[in-house]
Amino acid sequence: MVNQQSRPEFAFLTGDLGFMALEDLRTSLGERFINAGVAEQNMVSVAAGMARVGLRPWVYSIAPFVYARPLEQIRNDVCLHNLPVTLVGNGGGYGYGVQGGTHHAIEDYGLLTCLQNIRCYIPAFDGDVPEMVARIFRQDSPAYLRLGLSEQTSDMTLPAYGAWRQLVKGRGSVVLLVVGPMVGGIWAAIRDVENCPNLWVLSELPSHEVPEEFLRQAAQAEHVIVVEEHVARGSTGEMLARELLLRGIHVRRFSHRTAMGYPSRLAGSQKFHRLECGLDAASVLALVRESSP
């Protein structure tokens, strides 16, 4: 556990959120737990000032309130000065469901990876979070932690944590790359399929260091599929397509499933929005089967 005794430089700021969830952290941190109120722009600037004098502030809110509302402060106060401020956004993608577009985070890591010095972390499973926290504390630069609901089942055996992980060594001609926690549900759907695809999960961005094994599989595959709860612009799919092009790797077929915003102009649960965008496990499975003999 991160606390004032183990890391005296650690501080935590919340934008008037986290009730019935952060009380233990507040008790542990004492005066270094700060409720900054509904003033996210000021909260980020305060965090930048704290980092400038040697503290390691973490800033927490619903995801769009921690990256969109204070974007100027993130850019100018944190990233341009390469300060070790960590932004924690809860409810990545359509996580806040019926709260609507104001509470959805479907362009977050695309926006943030355009800025200097910042690295984005998207845990896929609960066990990823401690590993990411350790990595963030080892770096002396800005970070964004995008939280969502893990879909790992009890019988899933995970490889050691890494920015890129191959979860399933497939028998078929499809390479499937998923970003974020929806990979658990997709994994459960595809693992019993004949000619199961090679399944990868990506948990850190930018992702310029693509594993050679992934590139080898992509070059040989009949179909490369990228699935992410994020709009196409600034997405992992775009970054990967550029990397493949620069390396001269010809992909026979490339599919990219993304957040499409609000095709029906309705707001619903996260499940509703994923289904509407073809991000649900059944839709991804159908796409995989199109290329499986």
Summary of the structure (lengths in Angstrom):
residues: 293
radius of gyration: 19.3
end to end distance: 48.5
largest distance: 61.3
contacts: 980
relative contact order: 0.11
helix: 36%
strand: 19%
